[in-house]
Structures are given as structure tokens and as C-alpha cells.
Amino acid sequence: MKLLKVDEISGTEELARSILTDNYRELLSEGTKLKKEYICKLKELGINEVYVKDKISDQEAIVILKDEVKIKYREKVQNIISRHTYHRTDDMIEIGKTADNIISNIMEEDNIVEQIFDIKERSADIYEHSISTCTMATLVALKMRLPKDTVYNISVGCLLHDLGIRYLAFDFDHLAYSELSEKETEEYKKHPIYGYTGVKDETWLSKESKDIILSHHERIDGKGYPLKIKDLSKEIKIAGLCDFFDECICGIGCSRMKVYEVVEYLKSTKGIVFDEKIVDILLEFVAVYPCGSKVVTNEGETAIVIHQNKGFPERPAIQVITNKEGREPEKLVIKDLLKYNSVFIERVLN
């Protein structure tokens, strides 16, 4: 599966993920052959990117939560948060059950803490982003062998960390961060306070989870917001790192980045902006080059990543699609970079 801009549709692609409206009505189902005449209609609906099937990589990608599971939890989280925002209902506690379900789903997978996962750049709203942040943070906490109640508090806090965006005086869902005015940017930076205020009286919610909501944008160098504090709990450090990572690859609050770009940034700033140990643990299971990535090697070949190697997130297996002369190889050429020690990925193609 790969993410394709609507403008890039050639008319031969097959949809890899159903396209849904905001009300979860199916516009086009998975497996639909995308025709060129769909382009204008998709644009009219504000849909600029779609997931299409990739014969080379579709069977190899490994994800923390399956797409259908993420969609189910996203819908549940959105419904609960929407009701709470406007009516302060008692069913906010259902978020705790969702966190328990996510933790259970992750722990049910064999060798979950040993896998390398394809976490890909994509478009996402705050609800899908919250699910993804939760799954990454839960996995980090499990790899750190933290107590069960700590894992739970982190998971719940991550599901609710962007609650305050619902209280902004403008509709952030349909804006890019770069489009915000100075006044809107200042308002956006208050969303942790708004979120914390919205849950501070919730007796079922732990102090640790509430602190994640308030402080997930704080950094260990004191240059975060809203309070610019340096002394952060491990729960906040884990949630803040996973939130930042997913924001970057989704383009929430920043320009969207490639996974390898975020990885390089984290490597260069660990111990300065983010906790070094937690960064190392996150990067243990994040595939630097997710399956389906189109790359160029130091030998001048163009290739597609087809498989991840456990324990070596920077050394996947690739299938060569053009040689250094720019021609397609006469026979199938697959290079496992654990075995081809002199071959390196130099850059990723858009």
C-alpha cells in the first residue's frame, strides 16, 4: 500500500483503503479501480490523497494496529470526545476501556516488542493521530517494561492529549499549521491548557494522564509550551516524543516530513530536546524506510523497500526497479541490505 496524490492518479490504480466521508459513509470501497474521472470529484470533497495497492510492498508491511482496528477505535474516540466537549457527559470513562482494548490488541501479537513496524507518513485528523500516538507510546512503555498501571495511564493520556483542540476558537481540522495567523498560533499553543481544564475534575482519570494532556508539548530543554518546564515525568516524555513523531509524519502542527527525516532529527536532538533512552527505544521499532518507499542507493539503482529486518531498522530488503543506467533489470533483483554490506540507501524519492 502506498499514499498517492489525487493529481498523480493514472487510471490504473486500485484503491487499498476505502474512502469515507466524515460521517463514515463509504464513497469508494477498497479494491475499486480508480478512474481519471474521479479526480475532480475527490478534489471537490477535499480529498487530495488516497491509498492505492502496491503489488511489491502490500504483503510485507507490518503495522502495530491493523487498519480496521484503528478505524473502529478512531470512531469511538471521536464520538466520546465530541459528546464530552459539548455536554460534559459521564461516558468519558469509556476512553479508559478503549485504552485497555488497544493495550490488549498490541499484547496479543506474537513477539510484538521485537518487530520493526512500518509507520508511514500520511494525512490524519486529530482522532487518528491520537490513536497512532497511543499505540506508539504504549509499545514504548511495554518495551521499557513499565508497570501495568503506568502503561494504562500513558495510553489514556495519549488518547486524550489533543482534547483541547476541540476548544479552540477556530476550526483547526481544516487548516495547516503554516496557514495560521500569529493570533491563531498563540491560540493553538493554549490547547494543552484547554484540554487539561476540560478533564481536571474527572475523578476516574489519573494525575499522570492529566499531566500528559497539559504537558505533551513540553521539552527537556525547557523550550516547549505552554509552561516551558524541564522537569518532566517519564509518562510525559514518552507521550511527548510519540506525539511529536506522529505529528511530523502527518503534518499536524508542522510541514509533513518523511520518516527518515524525523529519525535523523531525533538522533541529532536526543538528550537535548527529548530523553535519549526513550528516543533509542522508539527508533528500535520504527522502520526508517517503510515498505513501499522508493529509494536510490549509493550504486545509483532505484529500488522499492519490500521487507524489514528485525533489529536493523535502517537495513531493509529492497527490490531494484532500475539499474544505474536507468534501465529495468532483465530479471528480479532483490538485495537484502544485511547481506549487501556495501550498499546503502542514499535518499528517498517522493
C-alpha positions in Angstrom: 0.0 0.0 0.0 1.3 3.5 -0.8 0.0 7.0 -0.4 -0.7 8.7 -3.8 -1.7 12.3 -4.5 -5.0 12.5 -6.4 -3.2 14.5 -9.1 -1.0 11.5 -9.7 -3.8 9.0 -10.4 -3.1 7.4 -13.8 -6.4 5.5 -14.0 -4.8 2.0 -13.4 -4.5 2.1 -9.6 -6.6 0.0 -7.3 -7.8 1.5 -4.0 -6.1 0.0 -1.0 -8.3 1.6 1.7 -11.9 2.7 1.4 -12.6 6.4 1.2 -15.1 7.5 3.8 -17.0 10.8 4.5 -16.7 12.5 7.9 -19.9 10.6 8.8 -18.3 7.3 7.8 -20.4 6.8 4.7 -18.4 4.8 2.1 -17.7 6.8 -1.1 -15.4 4.3 -2.8 -14.7 0.8 -1.4 -11.4 -0.9 -1.1 -10.5 -2.6 -4.4 -12.2 0.0 -6.6 -10.3 0.7 -9.8 -9.6 4.4 -9.7 -10.6 6.2 -12.9 -9.3 9.6 -14.0 -12.8 11.0 -13.9 -12.8 10.5 -10.1 -10.1 13.2 -9.7 -12.3 16.3 -9.8 -15.0 14.7 -7.6 -12.4 13.7 -5.0 -10.9 17.2 -5.0 -14.4 18.8 -4.6 -14.7 16.7 -1.4 -11.4 17.9 -0.1 -9.7 14.6 -0.7 -6.2 15.1 -2.0 -4.5 11.8 -1.3 -5.6 8.2 -1.4 -4.1 4.8 -0.5 -3.5 2.5 -3.5 -2.3 -1.0 -3.7 1.3 -1.7 -4.4 2.0 -5.2 -5.7 5.5 -5.2 -4.5 5.0 -4.0 -0.9 1.4 -4.7 0.1 2.1 -8.1 1.7 5.2 -7.1 3.6 4.2 -4.1 5.7 3.9 -4.7 9.4 1.8 -2.4 11.5 1.2 -2.1 15.2 -2.6 -2.0 14.8 -4.5 -3.2 11.8 -6.3 -0.5 9.8 -9.8 -1.9 10.6 -9.0 -1.8 14.3 -7.6 1.8 14.1 -10.8 2.9 12.3 -13.0 1.4 14.9 -11.2 3.0 17.8 -10.9 6.3 16.0 -14.7 6.4 15.6 -15.2 5.6 19.3 -12.7 8.2 20.5 -14.3 10.9 18.2 -17.8 10.1 19.5 -16.8 10.2 23.1 -14.7 13.4 22.9 -17.4 15.2 20.8 -20.1 14.4 23.4 -17.9 15.4 26.2 -16.8 18.7 24.6 -20.4 20.0 24.2 -22.3 18.3 27.0 -19.7 17.1 29.6 -21.2 13.6 29.7 -20.2 10.9 32.2 -19.2 8.5 29.4 -15.7 10.0 29.1 -14.7 7.0 31.3 -15.2 4.9 28.1 -11.8 6.2 26.9 -10.3 4.1 29.6 -11.9 1.0 28.2 -10.6 1.9 24.7 -7.1 2.2 26.1 -7.4 -1.2 27.7 -8.6 -2.6 24.3 -5.6 -1.1 22.5 -3.2 -2.4 25.0 -4.7 -5.9 24.7 -4.6 -5.7 20.9 -1.0 -4.9 21.0 0.0 -7.5 23.6 -1.9 -10.2 21.7 0.6 -10.0 18.8 3.4 -12.5 19.0 6.9 -11.0 19.6 5.4 -7.5 19.4 8.3 -5.8 21.1 10.8 -7.4 18.7 9.2 -6.3 15.4 10.1 -3.4 13.1 7.0 -1.5 12.1 6.0 0.4 9.0 4.8 3.7 10.4 4.2 5.8 7.3 3.7 9.4 6.5 0.0 10.1 5.8 -2.8 12.5 6.2 -4.7 12.3 9.6 -7.1 14.2 11.7 -6.6 14.6 15.5 -8.5 11.4 16.3 -6.5 9.1 14.1 -3.4 10.9 15.3 -4.4 10.3 18.9 -4.8 6.5 18.2 -1.4 6.4 16.5 0.3 8.3 19.3 -1.3 6.0 21.8 -0.2 2.8 20.0 3.4 4.0 19.7 3.6 5.2 23.3 2.0 2.0 24.6 4.7 0.0 22.7 7.5 2.2 24.1 6.1 1.7 27.6 5.9 -2.1 27.1 9.5 -2.2 25.7 10.6 -0.3 28.9 8.8 -2.9 31.0 6.9 -0.3 32.9 4.2 -1.3 35.4 0.7 -2.1 34.0 -0.9 0.9 35.6 1.8 3.2 34.1 1.2 1.8 30.6 -2.5 2.3 31.1 -2.0 6.0 32.3 0.2 6.7 29.2 -2.4 5.1 26.8 -5.3 7.1 28.3 -3.3 10.3 28.3 -2.3 9.9 24.7 -5.9 9.2 23.6 -6.9 12.5 25.2 -3.8 14.6 24.7 -5.3 16.8 22.0 -8.7 17.2 23.6 -8.0 20.9 23.9 -8.0 21.4 20.1 -11.8 20.9 20.4 -11.9 24.1 22.4 -10.1 26.4 20.0 -11.8 29.5 18.7 -11.3 28.4 15.1 -11.6 25.1 13.2 -8.1 23.7 13.2 -9.1 20.4 11.5 -9.2 22.1 8.1 -6.1 24.3 8.4 -2.4 23.7 8.0 -0.3 25.0 10.9 1.6 27.2 8.4 -1.7 28.9 7.5 -2.4 30.1 11.0 -2.1 33.8 11.8 0.0 34.9 14.7 -3.1 35.2 16.8 -4.3 31.7 15.9 -0.8 30.3 16.5 -0.9 31.7 20.0 -4.4 30.3 20.5 -3.3 26.9 19.2 -0.5 26.8 21.8 -3.1 27.1 24.5 -4.8 23.8 23.6 -2.9 21.8 26.3 -4.3 24.1 28.9 -7.8 23.9 27.5 -7.6 20.1 27.4 -6.4 19.9 31.0 -9.1 22.3 32.2 -11.7 20.1 30.5 -10.6 17.0 32.5 -9.1 18.2 35.7 -12.3 17.4 37.7 -12.6 13.8 36.1 -12.1 11.6 39.2 -11.5 8.4 37.1 -8.6 10.0 35.3 -5.1 9.7 37.0 -2.9 12.7 37.7 -0.3 11.1 35.3 -2.8 11.1 32.4 -3.9 14.6 33.1 -0.3 15.7 33.2 0.2 14.2 29.7 -2.7 16.3 28.4 -1.2 19.5 29.9 2.5 18.9 29.1 2.8 16.8 26.0 4.4 19.8 24.1 7.0 20.4 26.9 10.6 19.5 26.2 13.5 18.7 28.4 15.4 21.8 27.3 12.5 24.0 28.6 11.7 25.3 25.2 8.3 23.7 24.8 4.9 25.0 25.8 2.6 26.1 27.4 4.6 26.3 30.7 8.2 25.9 29.5 9.0 23.4 32.2 12.1 21.0 32.1 11.3 18.5 34.9 9.1 16.0 33.1 7.8 12.6 34.2 8.6 9.5 32.1 4.9 9.4 31.1 5.1 12.9 29.7 8.4 12.2 28.0 7.1 9.1 26.3 3.8 10.7 25.2 5.5 13.9 24.0 8.0 12.1 21.9 5.4 9.8 20.2 3.1 12.8 19.7 5.9 14.7 18.0 6.9 11.8 15.8 3.3 11.3 14.5 2.7 15.0 14.1 5.7 15.2 11.9 4.8 12.4 9.6 1.1 13.6 9.4 1.9 17.3 9.0 -0.1 18.2 12.1 1.3 21.5 13.6 4.2 21.4 11.1 5.0 20.6 7.5 4.8 16.8 6.8 8.2 15.0 6.9 9.5 11.7 5.6 10.1 9.1 8.3 13.8 9.1 7.7 13.9 12.9 8.1 12.2 12.6 11.5 14.5 9.8 12.5 17.6 11.9 11.7 16.2 14.9 13.6 15.6 12.7 16.7 19.1 11.3 16.5 20.6 14.7 16.4 18.5 16.1 19.2 18.2 13.2 21.7 19.4 14.1 25.1 18.8 17.8 24.2 15.1 18.1 23.2 13.9 14.5 24.0 15.0 11.9 26.5 17.9 9.9 25.0 16.8 6.5 26.3 13.2 6.9 25.1 14.3 8.1 21.7 16.5 5.0 21.3 13.6 2.7 22.3 11.2 4.4 19.8 13.8 4.1 17.0 14.3 0.4 17.7 10.9 -0.4 16.2 10.4 2.3 13.6 11.3 1.3 10.1 13.4 4.2 8.7 12.3 3.3 5.2 8.8 1.9 5.4 7.7 -0.8 2.9 6.8 0.8 -0.4 9.3 3.6 -0.1 11.1 4.4 -3.3 14.8 4.9 -2.7 18.1 5.5 -4.5 21.2 3.5 -3.5 24.8 4.6 -3.4 25.2 2.4 -6.5 22.8 4.5 -8.5 20.0 2.0 -8.5 16.3 2.9 -7.9 14.5 0.4 -5.7 11.5 -0.2 -3.6 11.6 -1.3 0.1 9.9 -4.7 0.3 10.8 -6.1 3.8 12.1 -5.0 7.2 15.0 -6.8 9.1 14.3 -7.3 12.7 16.7 -5.3 14.9 18.1 -3.3 11.9 15.5 -0.6 11.0 17.9 1.1 8.7 18.9 -2.0 6.6 15.7 -3.3 4.9 15.5 -5.6 1.8 14.9 -3.8 -1.5 13.8 -4.7 -5.0 15.7 -3.0 -7.7 13.4 -1.4 -10.3 16.0 0.4 -12.4 19.8 -0.1 -12.6 22.4 2.7 -12.5 21.9 3.2 -16.3 18.1 3.8 -15.6 17.0 0.5 -17.3 14.8 -2.1 -15.8 16.7 -5.3 -14.8 16.1 -8.3 -17.1 15.4 -10.5 -14.0 14.2 -10.0 -10.5 16.9 -8.4 -8.3 16.3 -8.3 -4.6 19.1 -7.1 -2.2 18.9 -7.7 1.5 21.0 -4.8 2.9 22.0 -7.0 5.8 23.9 -9.2 3.3 24.9 -6.4 0.8 27.1 -4.6 3.3 28.5 -2.1 0.7 25.0 -1.0 -0.4 23.4 2.0 1.3 20.2 4.0 0.8 21.3 7.5 -0.1 17.9 9.2 -0.5 14.1 8.7 -0.7 12.2 9.7 -3.8 8.8 11.4 -3.4 
